Amino acid sequence: MNRVKQCRIFPIVEYYEFVIINHFPLFRKEGLKQMALHQIDTKTSKTKVEDNSTLKGTLASVFLLGFFLVSVWVSVYFLFLDRF
Amino acid sequence: MHMHKFEKAWLTFGIGALLVFLTVLGVSAFYMGNQPPSCLVTIDPEKVDTTKPFNEPGLKKVEGKDWDYELVFVASAFSFNPASVEVPYGAKVKIMATTKDVVHGFQVAGTNINMMLEPGFISEYTTTFDKAGEYLILCNEYCGVGHHMMTSKIEVVKK
């Protein structure tokens, strides 16, 4: 339980990971390896969760969509001005 | 609260866009006075044929108003009256339309003129016909079996 508390970032992901590892023999070996890693982790104690995500792809997607919407809006506005 | 700098960037962009759109809407409505085509002007739908100006549909020259002509249309299943009309090039026209029976559409294809005609209400749109040509008027609100046949025509002619 200690392990779960310390590494808790996305509880739902953790839960599915737990289910998959414990119920499918193919993943069991990998699960044991992960458990070992987590145990090492608990020994070093106090895990800090740091945000190293770059979000570059997300930024690019958001602004691509944003500029698409703005350009469509401007085009339709000029179409409106051009017509009587 | 920690927030990634990229998140700040797209939130600023999104909120900025929202403010721009609300400002455009506000200025358009409250400063420029834009309103929907049907704006609280009513008529008895059973007495359309005897109520001015709908007792004489068509184009009429008017004096002392902000527009030069008034173009009156009456819609009913499944036709527009008049079926065809000539408008002088460059004329500022106030289009006034209503319906005698069910909801009809009044769209002049290829222009900004697009109104819904509701029984009991008068729809109006003022514009300057500054492009010569032939324009199709069609009903774009399904009104019954003859809906697709319901058309009229405006010809903008240089004299």
gemmi code that builds the backbone of each chain (N, CA, C; Angstrom):
import gemmi

chains = {
    "A": [
        ("MET", (0.827, -1.215, 0.000), (0.000, 0.000, 0.000), (0.857, 1.259, 0.000)),
        ("ASN", (1.969, 1.145, 0.706), (2.912, 2.252, 0.760), (3.358, 2.672, -0.643)),
        ("ARG", (3.649, 1.633, -1.443), (4.125, 1.859, -2.805), (3.080, 2.659, -3.618)),
        ("VAL", (1.847, 2.215, -3.474), (0.776, 2.848, -4.244), (0.652, 4.320, -3.864)),
        ("LYS", (0.731, 4.606, -2.592), (0.588, 5.987, -2.131), (1.670, 6.885, -2.719)),
        ("GLN", (2.905, 6.355, -2.748), (4.012, 7.210, -3.167), (4.051, 7.472, -4.673)),
        ("CYS", (3.670, 6.489, -5.476), (3.791, 6.688, -6.923), (2.481, 7.139, -7.560)),
        ("ARG", (1.561, 7.484, -6.747), (0.217, 7.742, -7.261), (0.164, 8.999, -8.144)),
        ("ILE", (-0.041, 8.795, -9.403), (-0.229, 9.932, -10.301), (-1.602, 9.806, -10.956)),
        ("PHE", (-1.796, 8.657, -11.621), (-3.090, 8.390, -12.245), (-3.650, 7.100, -11.674)),
        ("PRO", (-4.479, 7.152, -10.638), (-4.964, 5.946, -9.975), (-5.644, 4.964, -10.931)),
        ("ILE", (-6.372, 5.484, -11.952), (-7.094, 4.579, -12.849), (-6.108, 3.771, -13.684)),
        ("VAL", (-5.051, 4.458, -14.151), (-4.029, 3.771, -14.944), (-3.372, 2.701, -14.079)),
        ("GLU", (-3.098, 3.073, -12.852), (-2.480, 2.129, -11.926), (-3.349, 0.897, -11.743)),
        ("TYR", (-4.648, 1.144, -11.635), (-5.579, 0.053, -11.398), (-5.570, -0.918, -12.577)),
        ("TYR", (-5.652, -0.372, -13.791), (-5.653, -1.243, -14.967), (-4.330, -1.977, -15.117)),
        ("GLU", (-3.273, -1.280, -14.779), (-1.938, -1.894, -14.837), (-1.921, -3.102, -13.890)),
        ("PHE", (-2.473, -2.896, -12.711), (-2.537, -3.946, -11.691), (-3.343, -5.142, -12.196)),
        ("VAL", (-4.513, -4.858, -12.780), (-5.394, -5.920, -13.278), (-4.700, -6.705, -14.378)),
        ("ILE", (-4.091, -5.981, -15.332), (-3.449, -6.648, -16.476), (-2.291, -7.516, -15.994)),
        ("ILE", (-1.453, -6.932, -15.154), (-0.269, -7.651, -14.694), (-0.637, -8.917, -13.912)),
        ("ASN", (-1.679, -8.839, -13.094), (-2.016, -9.967, -12.231), (-2.934, -11.007, -12.859)),
        ("HIS", (-3.578, -10.672, -13.953), (-4.531, -11.613, -14.540), (-4.096, -12.198, -15.874)),
        ("PHE", (-3.086, -11.644, -16.470), (-2.615, -12.181, -17.751), (-1.183, -12.687, -17.587)),
        ("PRO", (-1.004, -14.014, -17.735), (0.309, -14.624, -17.482), (1.444, -14.003, -18.297)),
        ("LEU", (1.079, -13.536, -19.507), (2.126, -12.956, -20.375), (2.812, -11.754, -19.716)),
        ("PHE", (2.026, -11.006, -18.971), (2.558, -9.781, -18.366), (3.111, -9.987, -16.953)),
        ("ARG", (2.925, -11.215, -16.438), (3.268, -11.424, -15.039), (4.756, -11.201, -14.773)),
        ("LYS", (5.548, -11.670, -15.749), (6.990, -11.537, -15.584), (7.376, -10.055, -15.514)),
        ("GLU", (6.791, -9.314, -16.415), (7.043, -7.865, -16.460), (6.568, -7.214, -15.151)),
        ("GLY", (5.455, -7.750, -14.635), (4.890, -7.240, -13.391), (5.819, -7.444, -12.222)),
        ("LEU", (6.415, -8.605, -12.182), (7.349, -8.883, -11.086), (8.528, -7.924, -11.135)),
        ("LYS", (8.996, -7.696, -12.389), (10.120, -6.773, -12.568), (9.739, -5.378, -12.052)),
        ("GLN", (8.522, -4.981, -12.385), (8.065, -3.649, -11.966), (7.924, -3.554, -10.459)),
        ("MET", (7.419, -4.660, -9.859), (7.282, -4.676, -8.401), (8.639, -4.488, -7.741)),
        ("ALA", (9.644, -5.173, -8.319), (11.000, -5.058, -7.783), (11.481, -3.617, -7.874)),
        ("LEU", (11.202, -3.024, -9.024), (11.619, -1.630, -9.223), (10.947, -0.718, -8.204)),
        ("HIS", (9.651, -0.977, -7.972), (8.918, -0.165, -7.013), (9.454, -0.343, -5.603)),
        ("GLN", (9.867, -1.586, -5.306), (10.409, -1.828, -3.974), (11.703, -1.043, -3.763)),
        ("ILE", (12.529, -1.031, -4.827), (13.768, -0.239, -4.736), (13.396, 1.221, -4.492)),
        ("ASP", (12.356, 1.622, -5.215), (11.885, 2.987, -5.125), (11.465, 3.346, -3.706)),
        ("THR", (10.757, 2.409, -3.041), (10.280, 2.706, -1.691), (11.441, 2.808, -0.712)),
        ("LYS", (12.521, 2.059, -1.033), (13.670, 2.115, -0.116), (14.344, 3.483, -0.165)),
        ("THR", (14.440, 4.044, -1.370), (15.049, 5.385, -1.473), (14.109, 6.437, -0.885)),
        ("SER", (12.826, 6.036, -0.740), (11.755, 6.861, -0.132), (11.552, 8.219, -0.801)),
        ("LYS", (10.523, 8.922, -0.362), (10.122, 10.248, -0.848), (10.336, 10.487, -2.353)),
        ("THR", (9.431, 9.952, -3.109), (9.496, 10.151, -4.556), (8.879, 11.510, -4.869)),
        ("LYS", (9.564, 12.291, -5.663), (8.979, 13.578, -6.058), (8.419, 13.445, -7.463)),
        ("VAL", (7.206, 13.883, -7.625), (6.612, 13.816, -8.958), (6.899, 15.137, -9.650)),
        ("GLU", (7.694, 15.054, -10.697), (8.023, 16.280, -11.424), (7.393, 16.255, -12.807)),
        ("ASP", (7.026, 17.403, -13.286), (6.396, 17.492, -14.588), (7.466, 17.767, -15.638)),
        ("ASN", (7.878, 16.678, -16.332), (8.891, 16.911, -17.372), (8.255, 16.911, -18.763)),
        ("SER", (6.928, 16.929, -18.817), (6.306, 16.848, -20.139), (6.565, 18.145, -20.898)),
        ("THR", (6.791, 18.035, -22.202), (7.121, 19.232, -22.974), (5.873, 19.932, -23.483)),
        ("LEU", (4.813, 19.158, -23.775), (3.548, 19.691, -24.308), (3.702, 20.390, -25.654)),
        ("LYS", (4.849, 20.138, -26.331), (5.073, 20.812, -27.623), (4.047, 20.375, -28.663)),
        ("GLY", (3.804, 19.075, -28.713), (2.834, 18.535, -29.675), (1.445, 19.074, -29.416)),
        ("THR", (1.091, 19.161, -28.115), (-0.231, 19.679, -27.749), (-0.358, 21.138, -28.165)),
        ("LEU", (0.710, 21.897, -27.899), (0.692, 23.318, -28.278), (0.491, 23.462, -29.782)),
        ("ALA", (1.248, 22.672, -30.550), (1.143, 22.733, -32.011), (-0.281, 22.390, -32.450)),
        ("SER", (-0.876, 21.338, -31.851), (-2.241, 20.931, -32.248), (-3.260, 22.011, -31.912)),
        ("VAL", (-3.134, 22.556, -30.691), (-4.088, 23.577, -30.257), (-4.029, 24.793, -31.176)),
        ("PHE", (-2.805, 25.236, -31.512), (-2.694, 26.435, -32.346), (-3.020, 26.164, -33.814)),
        ("LEU", (-2.772, 24.945, -34.281), (-3.201, 24.605, -35.649), (-4.713, 24.718, -35.745)),
        ("LEU", (-5.397, 24.137, -34.770), (-6.862, 24.206, -34.744), (-7.310, 25.663, -34.600)),
        ("GLY", (-6.633, 26.407, -33.697), (-6.970, 27.812, -33.451), (-6.847, 28.645, -34.716)),
        ("PHE", (-5.722, 28.511, -35.422), (-5.510, 29.318, -36.629), (-6.467, 28.891, -37.742)),
        ("PHE", (-6.785, 27.592, -37.778), (-7.769, 27.118, -38.771), (-9.119, 27.803, -38.510)),
        ("LEU", (-9.557, 27.817, -37.242), (-10.845, 28.429, -36.897), (-10.841, 29.923, -37.206)),
        ("VAL", (-9.744, 30.610, -36.844), (-9.666, 32.055, -37.073), (-9.683, 32.343, -38.576)),
        ("SER", (-8.927, 31.558, -39.363), (-8.878, 31.818, -40.806), (-10.239, 31.567, -41.457)),
        ("VAL", (-10.957, 30.524, -41.002), (-12.296, 30.262, -41.553), (-13.230, 31.420, -41.197)),
        ("TRP", (-13.138, 31.886, -39.947), (-13.991, 32.992, -39.493), (-13.726, 34.243, -40.337)),
        ("VAL", (-12.442, 34.571, -40.548), (-12.084, 35.766, -41.327), (-12.558, 35.608, -42.780)),
        ("SER", (-12.364, 34.415, -43.361), (-12.796, 34.194, -44.755), (-14.304, 34.386, -44.905)),
        ("VAL", (-15.067, 33.811, -43.977), (-16.526, 33.924, -44.066), (-16.957, 35.383, -43.868)),
        ("TYR", (-16.247, 36.097, -42.989), (-16.559, 37.509, -42.761), (-16.336, 38.324, -44.036)),
        ("PHE", (-15.221, 38.062, -44.741), (-14.958, 38.795, -45.979), (-15.937, 38.404, -47.079)),
        ("LEU", (-16.375, 37.141, -47.076), (-17.405, 36.702, -48.019), (-18.702, 37.479, -47.748)),
        ("PHE", (-19.017, 37.639, -46.462), (-20.210, 38.401, -46.050), (-20.114, 39.852, -46.521)),
        ("LEU", (-18.914, 40.471, -46.356), (-18.749, 41.869, -46.752), (-18.843, 42.028, -48.273)),
        ("ASP", (-18.381, 41.027, -49.010), (-18.348, 41.093, -50.464), (-19.750, 40.994, -51.073)),
        ("ARG", (-20.648, 40.274, -50.395), (-21.994, 40.090, -50.936), (-22.931, 41.192, -50.457)),
        ("PHE", (-24.040, 41.414, -51.230), (-25.019, 42.388, -50.736), (-26.146, 41.691, -50.013)),
    ],
    "B": [
        ("MET", (-0.902, 27.770, -7.931), (-1.109, 26.625, -8.815), (-0.073, 26.648, -9.944)),
        ("HIS", (0.561, 25.500, -10.118), (1.551, 25.448, -11.188), (0.855, 25.250, -12.537)),
        ("MET", (1.260, 26.038, -13.503), (0.681, 25.866, -14.830), (1.798, 25.947, -15.868)),
        ("HIS", (1.798, 25.033, -16.783), (2.819, 25.002, -17.820), (2.698, 26.261, -18.680)),
        ("LYS", (3.833, 26.769, -19.174), (3.764, 28.038, -19.935), (2.966, 27.895, -21.234)),
        ("PHE", (2.987, 26.694, -21.820), (2.197, 26.479, -23.043), (0.701, 26.513, -22.745)),
        ("GLU", (0.359, 25.968, -21.562), (-1.058, 26.018, -21.165), (-1.506, 27.462, -21.022)),
        ("LYS", (-0.626, 28.293, -20.458), (-0.951, 29.718, -20.313), (-1.163, 30.332, -21.689)),
        ("ALA", (-0.297, 29.932, -22.658), (-0.380, 30.491, -24.011), (-1.728, 30.185, -24.648)),
        ("TRP", (-2.163, 28.898, -24.624), (-3.418, 28.609, -25.324), (-4.635, 29.054, -24.549)),
        ("LEU", (-4.510, 29.168, -23.222), (-5.640, 29.720, -22.462), (-5.812, 31.203, -22.785)),
        ("THR", (-4.681, 31.923, -22.888), (-4.739, 33.345, -23.247), (-5.370, 33.509, -24.622)),
        ("PHE", (-4.939, 32.678, -25.564), (-5.467, 32.712, -26.936), (-6.979, 32.444, -26.937)),
        ("GLY", (-7.396, 31.409, -26.192), (-8.811, 31.037, -26.148), (-9.669, 32.110, -25.514)),
        ("ILE", (-9.214, 32.629, -24.377), (-9.999, 33.665, -23.684), (-10.022, 34.948, -24.523)),
        ("GLY", (-8.882, 35.252, -25.158), (-8.801, 36.422, -26.048), (-9.801, 36.298, -27.188)),
        ("ALA", (-9.865, 35.114, -27.810), (-10.800, 34.888, -28.923), (-12.242, 35.064, -28.454)),
        ("LEU", (-12.534, 34.530, -27.270), (-13.887, 34.649, -26.709), (-14.256, 36.120, -26.519)),
        ("LEU", (-13.304, 36.902, -25.963), (-13.565, 38.325, -25.737), (-13.784, 39.059, -27.061)),
        ("VAL", (-12.965, 38.724, -28.077), (-13.124, 39.357, -29.401), (-14.521, 39.058, -29.953)),
        ("PHE", (-14.937, 37.787, -29.898), (-16.240, 37.412, -30.448), (-17.380, 38.116, -29.702)),
        ("LEU", (-17.279, 38.179, -28.371), (-18.341, 38.844, -27.597), (-18.390, 40.332, -27.915)),
        ("THR", (-17.201, 40.949, -28.094), (-17.147, 42.376, -28.424), (-17.782, 42.624, -29.797)),
        ("VAL", (-17.433, 41.775, -30.767), (-18.005, 41.914, -32.117), (-19.531, 41.836, -32.049)),
        ("LEU", (-20.027, 40.865, -31.295), (-21.479, 40.672, -31.149), (-22.127, 41.891, -30.487)),
        ("GLY", (-21.484, 42.377, -29.419), (-22.016, 43.527, -28.679), (-22.051, 44.778, -29.529)),
        ("VAL", (-20.932, 45.074, -30.218), (-20.850, 46.273, -31.062), (-21.880, 46.178, -32.187)),
        ("SER", (-21.970, 44.990, -32.798), (-22.912, 44.789, -33.903), (-24.352, 45.030, -33.465)),
        ("ALA", (-24.715, 44.510, -32.299), (-26.104, 44.617, -31.846), (-26.423, 45.980, -31.248)),
        ("PHE", (-25.577, 46.447, -30.308), (-25.944, 47.641, -29.526), (-25.431, 48.954, -30.112)),
        ("TYR", (-24.346, 48.915, -30.891), (-23.820, 50.153, -31.473), (-24.302, 50.309, -32.911)),
        ("MET", (-24.187, 49.220, -33.709), (-24.578, 49.311, -35.111), (-26.062, 49.015, -35.326)),
        ("GLY", (-26.724, 48.514, -34.294), (-28.173, 48.307, -34.382), (-28.604, 47.126, -35.221)),
        ("ASN", (-27.727, 46.157, -35.435), (-28.135, 44.972, -36.196), (-29.129, 44.149, -35.392)),
        ("GLN", (-30.092, 43.592, -36.084), (-31.124, 42.800, -35.413), (-31.558, 41.669, -36.335)),
        ("PRO", (-32.266, 40.681, -35.802), (-32.736, 39.607, -36.674), (-33.745, 40.161, -37.688)),
        ("PRO", (-33.887, 39.520, -38.863), (-34.816, 40.026, -39.887), (-36.253, 40.144, -39.366)),
        ("SER", (-36.671, 39.206, -38.517), (-38.007, 39.289, -37.964), (-37.885, 39.810, -36.544)),
        ("CYS", (-38.235, 41.090, -36.345), (-37.989, 41.684, -35.035), (-39.232, 42.382, -34.512)),
        ("LEU", (-40.172, 41.580, -34.001), (-41.351, 42.067, -33.283), (-42.358, 42.845, -34.119)),
        ("VAL", (-42.215, 42.859, -35.459), (-43.236, 43.500, -36.279), (-44.239, 42.424, -36.664)),
        ("THR", (-45.498, 42.632, -36.278), (-46.488, 41.555, -36.471), (-47.566, 41.924, -37.488)),
        ("ILE", (-48.285, 40.899, -37.937), (-49.376, 41.066, -38.906), (-50.354, 39.913, -38.668)),
        ("ASP", (-51.620, 40.145, -38.970), (-52.594, 39.046, -38.862), (-52.436, 38.157, -40.098)),
        ("PRO", (-52.013, 36.911, -39.942), (-51.735, 36.083, -41.124), (-52.974, 35.803, -41.988)),
        ("GLU", (-54.153, 35.964, -41.414), (-55.384, 35.725, -42.202), (-55.799, 36.955, -43.002)),
        ("LYS", (-55.189, 38.113, -42.677), (-55.577, 39.344, -43.390), (-54.399, 39.933, -44.168)),
        ("VAL", (-53.463, 39.073, -44.563), (-52.270, 39.550, -45.288), (-52.674, 40.248, -46.588)),
        ("ASP", (-53.626, 39.654, -47.312), (-54.020, 40.200, -48.627), (-54.665, 41.582, -48.537)),
        ("THR", (-55.150, 41.936, -47.360), (-55.827, 43.234, -47.241), (-55.025, 44.220, -46.386)),
        ("THR", (-53.863, 43.786, -45.903), (-53.056, 44.665, -45.047), (-51.942, 45.313, -45.858)),
        ("LYS", (-51.842, 46.629, -45.731), (-50.749, 47.339, -46.402), (-49.423, 46.956, -45.766)),
        ("PRO", (-48.306, 46.866, -46.478), (-48.174, 46.994, -47.939), (-48.331, 45.658, -48.665)),
        ("PHE", (-48.777, 44.633, -47.921), (-48.806, 43.291, -48.515), (-49.999, 43.063, -49.448)),
        ("ASN", (-50.899, 44.061, -49.495), (-52.011, 43.938, -50.449), (-51.535, 44.183, -51.886)),
        ("GLU", (-50.355, 44.814, -52.014), (-49.795, 45.032, -53.357), (-48.329, 44.603, -53.384)),
        ("PRO", (-48.067, 43.312, -53.533), (-46.678, 42.849, -53.542), (-45.926, 43.371, -54.769)),
        ("GLY", (-44.625, 43.533, -54.620), (-43.804, 44.020, -55.736), (-42.903, 45.162, -55.293)),
        ("LEU", (-42.256, 45.803, -56.288), (-41.314, 46.886, -55.999), (-42.008, 48.238, -56.084)),
        ("LYS", (-41.765, 49.059, -55.082), (-42.374, 50.389, -55.082), (-41.348, 51.438, -54.704)),
        ("LYS", (-41.332, 52.571, -55.434), (-40.401, 53.639, -55.082), (-40.975, 54.425, -53.906)),
        ("VAL", (-40.112, 54.756, -52.966), (-40.590, 55.533, -51.812), (-39.752, 56.801, -51.658)),
        ("GLU", (-40.327, 57.808, -51.042), (-39.635, 59.085, -50.835), (-39.465, 59.342, -49.331)),
        ("GLY", (-38.416, 60.047, -49.003), (-38.215, 60.505, -47.627), (-37.835, 59.422, -46.630)),
        ("LYS", (-37.309, 58.324, -47.129), (-36.875, 57.268, -46.217), (-35.386, 56.984, -46.465)),
        ("ASP", (-34.799, 56.174, -45.624), (-33.380, 55.852, -45.765), (-33.115, 54.944, -46.968)),
        ("TRP", (-34.171, 54.390, -47.532), (-34.028, 53.501, -48.690), (-34.864, 54.044, -49.854)),
        ("ASP", (-34.490, 53.654, -51.104), (-35.146, 54.208, -52.297), (-36.391, 53.417, -52.694)),
        ("TYR", (-36.362, 52.131, -52.432), (-37.468, 51.265, -52.862), (-37.896, 50.347, -51.729)),
        ("GLU", (-39.130, 49.896, -51.810), (-39.597, 48.835, -50.907), (-40.030, 47.660, -51.773)),
        ("LEU", (-39.505, 46.512, -51.441), (-39.820, 45.305, -52.213), (-40.627, 44.380, -51.301)),
        ("VAL", (-41.899, 44.190, -51.667), (-42.808, 43.430, -50.811), (-43.032, 42.031, -51.386)),
        ("PHE", (-42.841, 41.037, -50.574), (-43.057, 39.649, -50.989), (-44.053, 38.978, -50.045)),
        ("VAL", (-44.961, 38.207, -50.646), (-45.861, 37.381, -49.838), (-45.613, 35.919, -50.208)),
        ("ALA", (-45.341, 35.117, -49.216), (-45.096, 33.699, -49.470), (-46.307, 32.895, -49.040)),
        ("SER", (-46.604, 31.877, -49.816), (-47.658, 30.934, -49.425), (-47.343, 29.611, -50.107)),
        ("ALA", (-47.928, 28.532, -49.626), (-47.609, 27.219, -50.181), (-48.116, 27.141, -51.629)),
        ("PHE", (-47.356, 26.971, -52.631), (-45.901, 26.860, -52.666), (-45.360, 27.867, -53.675)),
        ("SER", (-45.532, 29.146, -53.387), (-45.058, 30.175, -54.322), (-44.761, 31.476, -53.591)),
        ("PHE", (-44.008, 32.312, -54.305), (-43.776, 33.675, -53.814), (-44.540, 34.619, -54.729)),
        ("ASN", (-45.067, 35.689, -54.171), (-45.707, 36.729, -54.967), (-44.948, 38.034, -54.717)),
        ("PRO", (-44.336, 38.653, -55.724), (-44.348, 38.347, -57.152), (-43.417, 37.181, -57.521)),
        ("ALA", (-43.669, 36.562, -58.672), (-42.868, 35.425, -59.113), (-41.550, 35.881, -59.731)),
        ("SER", (-41.494, 37.158, -60.122), (-40.280, 37.709, -60.707), (-40.321, 39.219, -60.550)),
        ("VAL", (-39.177, 39.816, -60.276), (-39.163, 41.274, -60.093), (-37.843, 41.861, -60.605)),
        ("GLU", (-37.939, 43.071, -61.155), (-36.745, 43.762, -61.645), (-36.370, 44.861, -60.670)),
        ("VAL", (-35.092, 44.913, -60.299), (-34.620, 45.941, -59.374), (-33.531, 46.741, -60.089)),
        ("PRO", (-33.605, 48.081, -60.057), (-32.557, 48.872, -60.712), (-31.211, 48.692, -60.007)),
        ("TYR", (-30.165, 48.668, -60.810), (-28.810, 48.496, -60.282), (-28.469, 49.658, -59.326)),
        ("GLY", (-27.896, 49.337, -58.196), (-27.450, 50.356, -57.246), (-28.539, 50.872, -56.310)),
        ("ALA", (-29.747, 50.347, -56.433), (-30.851, 50.844, -55.598), (-30.748, 50.297, -54.179)),
        ("LYS", (-31.058, 51.193, -53.234), (-31.126, 50.741, -51.843), (-32.565, 50.307, -51.575)),
        ("VAL", (-32.715, 49.040, -51.247), (-34.054, 48.452, -51.177), (-34.315, 47.849, -49.798)),
        ("LYS", (-35.534, 48.094, -49.308), (-35.949, 47.414, -48.083), (-36.885, 46.281, -48.499)),
        ("ILE", (-36.450, 45.061, -48.231), (-37.286, 43.901, -48.560), (-38.161, 43.598, -47.355)),
        ("MET", (-39.468, 43.492, -47.613), (-40.413, 43.164, -46.534), (-41.171, 41.922, -46.973)),
        ("ALA", (-41.186, 40.922, -46.127), (-41.848, 39.678, -46.527), (-42.582, 39.054, -45.363)),
        ("THR", (-43.634, 38.337, -45.719), (-44.365, 37.570, -44.704), (-44.999, 36.348, -45.360)),
        ("THR", (-45.639, 35.525, -44.560), (-46.263, 34.311, -45.081), (-47.735, 34.260, -44.674)),
        ("LYS", (-48.537, 33.622, -45.535), (-49.975, 33.537, -45.238), (-50.344, 32.248, -44.522)),
        ("ASP", (-49.449, 31.252, -44.619), (-49.814, 29.951, -44.034), (-48.764, 29.406, -43.065)),
        ("VAL", (-47.815, 28.651, -43.583), (-46.842, 28.008, -42.692), (-45.497, 28.744, -42.736)),
        ("VAL", (-44.529, 28.250, -42.015), (-43.185, 28.845, -42.039), (-42.545, 28.582, -43.401)),
        ("HIS", (-42.019, 29.635, -44.013), (-41.271, 29.508, -45.266), (-39.901, 30.150, -45.081)),
        ("GLY", (-39.015, 29.846, -46.013), (-37.708, 30.504, -46.030), (-37.689, 31.510, -47.159)),
        ("PHE", (-36.819, 32.500, -47.046), (-36.644, 33.486, -48.122), (-35.151, 33.701, -48.284)),
        ("GLN", (-34.576, 32.948, -49.180), (-33.139, 33.080, -49.402), (-32.886, 33.518, -50.832)),
        ("VAL", (-32.099, 34.587, -50.964), (-31.679, 34.998, -52.299), (-30.291, 34.393, -52.488)),
        ("ALA", (-30.230, 33.383, -53.334), (-28.999, 32.597, -53.462), (-27.810, 33.465, -53.867)),
        ("GLY", (-26.692, 33.269, -53.213), (-25.460, 33.992, -53.528), (-25.386, 35.378, -52.916)),
        ("THR", (-26.328, 35.705, -52.001), (-26.284, 36.998, -51.312), (-26.435, 36.771, -49.802)),
        ("ASN", (-26.418, 37.877, -49.058), (-26.606, 37.750, -47.608), (-28.078, 37.742, -47.208)),
        ("ILE", (-28.976, 37.859, -48.194), (-30.403, 37.922, -47.874), (-30.904, 36.511, -47.584)),
        ("ASN", (-31.224, 36.276, -46.337), (-31.670, 34.950, -45.925), (-32.530, 35.111, -44.677)),
        ("MET", (-33.845, 34.960, -44.868), (-34.750, 35.208, -43.737), (-35.700, 34.033, -43.558)),
        ("MET", (-36.190, 33.890, -42.349), (-37.245, 32.926, -42.103), (-38.552, 33.713, -42.059)),
        ("LEU", (-39.570, 33.229, -42.767), (-40.867, 33.900, -42.748), (-41.816, 33.092, -41.868)),
        ("GLU", (-42.283, 33.744, -40.813), (-43.176, 33.040, -39.880), (-44.569, 33.663, -39.960)),
        ("PRO", (-45.615, 32.830, -39.904), (-46.963, 33.397, -39.947), (-47.178, 34.346, -38.767)),
        ("GLY", (-47.676, 35.550, -39.081), (-47.921, 36.524, -38.019), (-46.789, 37.514, -37.806)),
        ("PHE", (-45.662, 37.299, -38.499), (-44.513, 38.205, -38.335), (-44.046, 38.728, -39.693)),
        ("ILE", (-43.485, 39.944, -39.680), (-42.938, 40.526, -40.905), (-41.415, 40.481, -40.812)),
        ("SER", (-40.784, 39.954, -41.845), (-39.314, 39.913, -41.882), (-38.816, 40.993, -42.831)),
        ("GLU", (-37.772, 41.706, -42.394), (-37.273, 42.836, -43.198), (-35.766, 42.766, -43.339)),
        ("TYR", (-35.294, 43.227, -44.486), (-33.842, 43.283, -44.712), (-33.569, 44.422, -45.689)),
        ("THR", (-32.670, 45.316, -45.313), (-32.353, 46.442, -46.192), (-30.964, 46.252, -46.775)),
        ("THR", (-30.869, 46.405, -48.090), (-29.570, 46.214, -48.747), (-29.491, 47.028, -50.035)),
        ("THR", (-28.271, 47.191, -50.542), (-28.074, 47.894, -51.810), (-27.703, 46.874, -52.877)),
        ("PHE", (-28.480, 46.819, -53.930), (-28.235, 45.851, -54.999), (-27.133, 46.390, -55.919)),
        ("ASP", (-25.884, 46.145, -55.552), (-24.779, 46.722, -56.315), (-24.039, 45.711, -57.205)),
        ("LYS", (-24.716, 44.653, -57.543), (-24.157, 43.705, -58.514), (-25.275, 43.287, -59.454)),
        ("ALA", (-25.077, 43.570, -60.741), (-26.116, 43.221, -61.719), (-26.174, 41.712, -61.889)),
        ("GLY", (-27.340, 41.237, -62.285), (-27.468, 39.798, -62.519), (-28.840, 39.273, -62.142)),
        ("GLU", (-28.968, 37.979, -62.295), (-30.245, 37.339, -62.006), (-30.083, 36.510, -60.740)),
        ("TYR", (-30.928, 36.729, -59.770), (-30.789, 36.040, -58.482), (-32.014, 35.185, -58.195)),
        ("LEU", (-31.753, 33.965, -57.822), (-32.821, 33.016, -57.523), (-33.254, 33.173, -56.064)),
        ("ILE", (-34.557, 33.266, -55.866), (-35.081, 33.272, -54.491), (-35.647, 31.884, -54.234)),
        ("LEU", (-35.309, 31.306, -53.130), (-35.862, 29.981, -52.843), (-36.269, 29.858, -51.385)),
        ("CYS", (-37.167, 28.910, -51.172), (-37.649, 28.631, -49.826), (-36.700, 27.602, -49.218)),
        ("ASN", (-36.121, 27.936, -48.088), (-35.182, 26.985, -47.477), (-35.681, 26.419, -46.140)),
        ("GLU", (-37.013, 26.541, -45.936), (-37.614, 25.882, -44.771), (-38.637, 24.908, -45.337)),
        ("TYR", (-38.501, 23.636, -45.012), (-39.417, 22.663, -45.609), (-40.861, 23.011, -45.255)),
        ("CYS", (-41.698, 23.205, -46.327), (-43.057, 23.694, -46.082), (-44.129, 22.754, -46.609)),
        ("GLY", (-43.735, 21.652, -47.225), (-44.736, 20.716, -47.735), (-44.279, 20.062, -49.019)),
        ("VAL", (-45.211, 19.365, -49.678), (-44.830, 18.558, -50.852), (-44.283, 19.396, -52.012)),
        ("GLY", (-44.724, 20.659, -52.120), (-44.264, 21.488, -53.245), (-43.084, 22.385, -52.888)),
        ("HIS", (-42.475, 22.134, -51.751), (-41.388, 22.988, -51.242), (-40.292, 23.232, -52.275)),
        ("HIS", (-39.885, 22.154, -52.956), (-38.764, 22.271, -53.897), (-39.130, 23.076, -55.142)),
        ("MET", (-40.428, 23.321, -55.363), (-40.854, 24.097, -56.536), (-41.017, 25.581, -56.190)),
        ("MET", (-40.838, 25.911, -54.933), (-41.154, 27.266, -54.475), (-39.988, 28.216, -54.720)),
        ("THR", (-40.067, 28.930, -55.833), (-38.971, 29.847, -56.182), (-39.527, 31.164, -56.703)),
        ("SER", (-38.632, 32.135, -56.800), (-38.942, 33.411, -57.419), (-37.629, 33.950, -57.980)),
        ("LYS", (-37.653, 35.155, -58.513), (-36.452, 35.652, -59.186), (-36.323, 37.165, -59.012)),
        ("ILE", (-35.093, 37.628, -58.734), (-34.835, 39.067, -58.729), (-33.826, 39.334, -59.842)),
        ("GLU", (-34.151, 40.290, -60.710), (-33.190, 40.672, -61.750), (-32.689, 42.073, -61.435)),
        ("VAL", (-31.392, 42.182, -61.235), (-30.793, 43.499, -60.992), (-30.299, 44.013, -62.354)),
        ("VAL", (-30.965, 45.074, -62.838), (-30.676, 45.531, -64.204), (-30.125, 46.958, -64.226)),
        ("LYS", (-29.153, 47.176, -65.131), (-28.607, 48.529, -65.315), (-29.480, 49.256, -66.317)),
        ("LYS", (-29.956, 50.445, -65.930), (-30.838, 51.159, -66.879), (-30.139, 52.396, -67.410)),
    ],
}
model = gemmi.Model(1)
for chain_id, residues in chains.items():
    chain = gemmi.Chain(chain_id)
    for i, (resn, *xyz) in enumerate(residues, 1):
        res = gemmi.Residue()
        res.name, res.seqid = resn, gemmi.SeqId(i, " ")
        for name, pos in zip(("N", "CA", "C"), xyz):
            atom = gemmi.Atom()
            atom.name, atom.element = name, gemmi.Element(name[0])
            atom.pos, atom.b_iso = gemmi.Position(*pos), 0.0
            res.add_atom(atom)
        chain.add_residue(res)
    model.add_chain(chain)
structure = gemmi.Structure()
structure.add_model(model)
structure.setup_entities()
